[in-house]
Amino acid sequence: MNTFLLFFQDAGSGSGGFGLLTAILPFLAIFGIFYFLVILPQKKQKQQLQDLITQLKINDEVVTNGGIIGKIKEVKETSFIIQSAEKSFLEVGKSAVVGKKPE
């Protein structure tokens, strides 16, 4: 506890008030780097997936997060009816779709 108080007393005195700023500056830099390298690209990828899901239509081939590949036969408000085999129809939630089938 005493070392904690001494740290802030030393940070504020003798260096013209820049001690605390120089102590916090590395944390701000790490947060900024983390934001631009991790958070921002993840937000962009999520937005692109949401845009893709809203643009899907009948006869588009999709892949689900469970690995099921199928062709959309019906679009509902919160789900898709997909055909994965000749007579196999599945209803999957829109959130389960991770993308279009790669060509």
LUMPA-348076 format. One line per field, with one value per atom (N, C-alpha, C): residue number from 1; atom name; x, y, z. Coordinates in steps of 0.2 Angstrom, whole numbers, plus 2048, in hexadecimal, padded with zeros to 3 digits. Layout:
N
n <- [NUM, ...]
atom <- [CA, ...]
xx <- [X, ...]
yy <- [Y, ...]
zz <- [Z, ...]
# end
This chain:
103
n <- [1, 1, 1, 2, 2, 2, 3, 3, 3, 4, 4, 4, 5, 5, 5, 6, 6, 6, 7, 7, 7, 8, 8, 8, 9, 9, 9, 10, 10, 10, 11, 11, 11, 12, 12, 12, 13, 13, 13, 14, 14, 14, 15, 15, 15, 16, 16, 16, 17, 17, 17, 18, 18, 18, 19, 19, 19, 20, 20, 20, 21, 21, 21, 22, 22, 22, 23, 23, 23, 24, 24, 24, 25, 25, 25, 26, 26, 26, 27, 27, 27, 28, 28, 28, 29, 29, 29, 30, 30, 30, 31, 31, 31, 32, 32, 32, 33, 33, 33, 34, 34, 34, 35, 35, 35, 36, 36, 36, 37, 37, 37, 38, 38, 38, 39, 39, 39, 40, 40, 40, 41, 41, 41, 42, 42, 42, 43, 43, 43, 44, 44, 44, 45, 45, 45, 46, 46, 46, 47, 47, 47, 48, 48, 48, 49, 49, 49, 50, 50, 50, 51, 51, 51, 52, 52, 52, 53, 53, 53, 54, 54, 54, 55, 55, 55, 56, 56, 56, 57, 57, 57, 58, 58, 58, 59, 59, 59, 60, 60, 60, 61, 61, 61, 62, 62, 62, 63, 63, 63, 64, 64, 64, 65, 65, 65, 66, 66, 66, 67, 67, 67, 68, 68, 68, 69, 69, 69, 70, 70, 70, 71, 71, 71, 72, 72, 72, 73, 73, 73, 74, 74, 74, 75, 75, 75, 76, 76, 76, 77, 77, 77, 78, 78, 78, 79, 79, 79, 80, 80, 80, 81, 81, 81, 82, 82, 82, 83, 83, 83, 84, 84, 84, 85, 85, 85, 86, 86, 86, 87, 87, 87, 88, 88, 88, 89, 89, 89, 90, 90, 90, 91, 91, 91, 92, 92, 92, 93, 93, 93, 94, 94, 94, 95, 95, 95, 96, 96, 96, 97, 97, 97, 98, 98, 98, 99, 99, 99, 100, 100, 100, 101, 101, 101, 102, 102, 102, 103, 103, 103]
atom <- [N, CA, C, N, CA, C, N, CA, C, N, CA, C, N, CA, C, N, CA, C, N, CA, C, N, CA, C, N, CA, C, N, CA, C, N, CA, C, N, CA, C, N, CA, C, N, CA, C, N, CA, C, N, CA, C, N, CA, C, N, CA, C, N, CA, C, N, CA, C, N, CA, C, N, CA, C, N, CA, C, N, CA, C, N, CA, C, N, CA, C, N, CA, C, N, CA, C, N, CA, C, N, CA, C, N, CA, C, N, CA, C, N, CA, C, N, CA, C, N, CA, C, N, CA, C, N, CA, C, N, CA, C, N, CA, C, N, CA, C, N, CA, C, N, CA, C, N, CA, C, N, CA, C, N, CA, C, N, CA, C, N, CA, C, N, CA, C, N, CA, C, N, CA, C, N, CA, C, N, CA, C, N, CA, C, N, CA, C, N, CA, C, N, CA, C, N, CA, C, N, CA, C, N, CA, C, N, CA, C, N, CA, C, N, CA, C, N, CA, C, N, CA, C, N, CA, C, N, CA, C, N, CA, C, N, CA, C, N, CA, C, N, CA, C, N, CA, C, N, CA, C, N, CA, C, N, CA, C, N, CA, C, N, CA, C, N, CA, C, N, CA, C, N, CA, C, N, CA, C, N, CA, C, N, CA, C, N, CA, C, N, CA, C, N, CA, C, N, CA, C, N, CA, C, N, CA, C, N, CA, C, N, CA, C, N, CA, C, N, CA, C, N, CA, C, N, CA, C, N, CA, C, N, CA, C, N, CA, C, N, CA, C, N, CA, C, N, CA, C, N, CA, C, N, CA, C, N, CA, C]
xx <- [804, 800, 804, 80A, 80E, 812, 814, 817, 812, 80C, 807, 806, 806, 805, 80C, 812, 818, 818, 816, 816, 813, 80D, 809, 80C, 80E, 811, 818, 81C, 821, 820, 81A, 818, 816, 813, 810, 815, 81B, 81F, 826, 829, 830, 831, 82B, 82C, 827, 825, 820, 819, 817, 810, 810, 815, 815, 816, 817, 819, 813, 80D, 807, 805, 806, 805, 80A, 810, 815, 813, 810, 80E, 808, 804, 7FE, 7FE, 803, 804, 805, 809, 80A, 803, 7FF, 7F9, 7F4, 7F4, 7F0, 7F3, 7F9, 7FC, 7FA, 7FB, 7F9, 7F1, 7ED, 7E6, 7E5, 7E8, 7E7, 7E9, 7EF, 7F1, 7EC, 7EA, 7E5, 7DF, 7DD, 7D6, 7D7, 7DD, 7DD, 7DF, 7E2, 7E4, 7DF, 7DB, 7D6, 7CF, 7CD, 7C6, 7C3, 7C7, 7C4, 7C3, 7C8, 7C7, 7C2, 7C1, 7BB, 7B5, 7B4, 7AE, 7AC, 7B1, 7B0, 7AE, 7B1, 7B0, 7A8, 7A6, 79F, 79A, 79C, 797, 797, 79D, 79C, 798, 798, 794, 78D, 78B, 784, 782, 786, 784, 783, 787, 786, 780, 77E, 778, 772, 772, 76C, 76B, 771, 770, 76F, 76F, 76E, 767, 766, 760, 75F, 75A, 758, 75D, 75F, 764, 76C, 76D, 774, 776, 77C, 77F, 783, 782, 784, 788, 78C, 78F, 78D, 78B, 78A, 790, 78F, 794, 795, 790, 791, 794, 796, 799, 794, 78E, 789, 789, 789, 789, 782, 77E, 778, 776, 771, 76E, 767, 767, 761, 75B, 756, 74F, 74A, 74B, 746, 749, 747, 74A, 744, 745, 741, 743, 740, 742, 748, 749, 74F, 752, 750, 753, 753, 757, 757, 755, 751, 750, 755, 75A, 75F, 75E, 760, 760, 767, 769, 76F, 771, 76B, 76B, 765, 764, 75E, 758, 757, 750, 751, 757, 758, 758, 753, 752, 753, 757, 758, 756, 754, 753, 759, 75C, 762, 761, 763, 763, 767, 766, 76A, 771, 771, 777, 77C, 779, 77D, 781, 77F, 782, 789, 78E, 795, 798, 794, 796, 793, 795, 793, 798, 796, 79A, 79F, 7A6, 7AB, 7AB, 7AD, 7AC, 7B2]
yy <- [7FA, 800, 806, 806, 80C, 80D, 808, 809, 80C, 80A, 80D, 814, 816, 81E, 821, 81E, 821, 822, 81D, 81E, 824, 825, 82B, 832, 831, 837, 839, 834, 836, 838, 835, 836, 83D, 840, 847, 84C, 84A, 84F, 84F, 854, 854, 854, 852, 851, 856, 85B, 860, 85D, 858, 855, 850, 84F, 84A, 843, 842, 83B, 836, 839, 834, 833, 838, 838, 833, 833, 82E, 827, 826, 820, 81D, 821, 81F, 81E, 822, 822, 81B, 816, 810, 80C, 80D, 809, 80C, 812, 815, 813, 812, 810, 809, 805, 7FE, 7FD, 801, 800, 803, 808, 80A, 805, 802, 7FD, 7F7, 7F5, 7EF, 7F1, 7F7, 7F9, 7F9, 7FB, 7FC, 7F5, 7F0, 7EA, 7E4, 7E5, 7E0, 7E2, 7E7, 7E9, 7EB, 7F0, 7F3, 7EE, 7EA, 7E5, 7E0, 7DE, 7DA, 7DD, 7E3, 7E7, 7E7, 7E8, 7E9, 7E2, 7DC, 7D6, 7D4, 7D6, 7D4, 7D8, 7DE, 7E2, 7E0, 7DD, 7DA, 7D4, 7D0, 7CA, 7CC, 7D1, 7D3, 7D5, 7D9, 7DB, 7D5, 7D0, 7CA, 7C7, 7C6, 7C2, 7C6, 7CC, 7D0, 7D0, 7CE, 7CE, 7C7, 7C2, 7BB, 7BA, 7B6, 7B5, 7AE, 7AC, 7A5, 7A3, 79D, 799, 79B, 79F, 7A1, 79B, 799, 793, 796, 793, 796, 791, 793, 78E, 791, 78C, 78E, 78C, 78F, 78E, 787, 783, 77B, 778, 77B, 778, 775, 777, 775, 779, 776, 77A, 779, 77E, 77D, 783, 782, 787, 78A, 790, 793, 792, 790, 78E, 793, 796, 79B, 79F, 7A6, 7AB, 7AD, 7AC, 7AE, 7B4, 7B6, 7BC, 7BB, 7B6, 7B4, 7AE, 7AB, 7A4, 7A3, 79E, 79C, 795, 793, 78C, 78A, 785, 783, 77C, 77B, 774, 771, 76C, 76A, 764, 760, 75A, 75A, 755, 755, 756, 752, 753, 755, 758, 75A, 762, 764, 76B, 76D, 772, 774, 77B, 77D, 784, 786, 78B, 78D, 795, 797, 79E, 7A2, 7A8, 7AD, 7AE, 7AD, 7AE, 7A8, 7A3, 79D, 79D, 7A1, 7A2, 7A6, 7A3, 7A6, 7A8, 7A7, 7A9, 7A6, 7A8, 7A4, 79F, 79A, 794, 796, 794, 796, 793, 796, 793, 78F]
zz <- [800, 800, 800, 804, 804, 7FE, 7FA, 7F4, 7EF, 7EF, 7EB, 7EC, 7F2, 7F3, 7F1, 7F3, 7F1, 7E9, 7E6, 7DE, 7DC, 7DE, 7DC, 7DF, 7E5, 7E7, 7E3, 7E1, 7DD, 7D6, 7D4, 7CD, 7CC, 7D1, 7D1, 7D3, 7D6, 7D8, 7D5, 7D4, 7D1, 7CA, 7C6, 7BF, 7BC, 7BF, 7BC, 7BB, 7BE, 7BD, 7B7, 7B4, 7AE, 7B1, 7B7, 7B9, 7B8, 7BA, 7BA, 7B2, 7AE, 7A7, 7A4, 7A6, 7A3, 7A6, 7AB, 7AE, 7AA, 7A8, 7A5, 79D, 79B, 793, 790, 793, 790, 790, 795, 795, 790, 78F, 789, 782, 782, 77B, 77A, 77F, 77E, 77D, 780, 77E, 777, 775, 76E, 769, 76A, 765, 765, 76B, 76C, 768, 769, 766, 75E, 75B, 754, 751, 755, 752, 754, 759, 75A, 75A, 75E, 75E, 758, 754, 74E, 749, 747, 742, 744, 74A, 74C, 74B, 74C, 74B, 744, 740, 738, 735, 738, 735, 737, 73D, 740, 73B, 73A, 736, 72F, 72C, 725, 725, 72B, 72B, 72C, 72F, 730, 729, 726, 71F, 71A, 71B, 716, 718, 71E, 720, 71E, 71E, 71C, 714, 711, 709, 707, 70B, 709, 706, 701, 6FE, 6FC, 6F9, 6F7, 6F2, 6F2, 6EE, 6EF, 6F4, 6F6, 6FB, 6FA, 6FD, 703, 709, 70F, 714, 718, 71D, 724, 728, 72F, 734, 73A, 73F, 741, 73F, 741, 73B, 735, 730, 72A, 72B, 726, 720, 71A, 714, 711, 70F, 70C, 708, 704, 700, 703, 703, 707, 702, 705, 702, 704, 70A, 70D, 712, 712, 716, 71B, 721, 726, 72A, 72F, 733, 736, 73A, 73E, 73C, 737, 735, 72D, 72B, 724, 724, 71F, 71E, 718, 71A, 715, 713, 70D, 70B, 70A, 70E, 70F, 70B, 709, 705, 701, 6FD, 6F8, 6FC, 701, 705, 70C, 70D, 714, 715, 719, 71A, 721, 722, 729, 72A, 730, 732, 737, 734, 738, 73A, 740, 741, 73D, 73C, 738, 73B, 742, 745, 744, 742, 741, 73A, 736, 72F, 730, 72E, 72E, 728, 722, 71C, 716, 710, 70A, 709, 705, 703, 6FF, 701, 6FC, 6F6, 6F1, 6EA, 6E8]
# end
